């Protein structure tokens, strides 16, 4: 699918691309160790991008902390 946007959140590379479903976008995140993908609506991406980025940053921070505890 076609890539729409790509940017970094600290060490996390975020790529936004189209999906086969109309009005849905795939968000792929990778920090060199952990990879995550989820879908959002175009509306969510446009209007809640800041919140989405905060949640991505926090999720990757928590993933790194839980690995350190092991």
Buried (B, 14 or more C-beta within 10 A) or exposed (E): EEEEEEEEBEEBBBBBBBEEEEEBBBBBBBBEEEEBEEEBEEEBBEEBBEEBBEEBBEBBEEEEEEEEEE
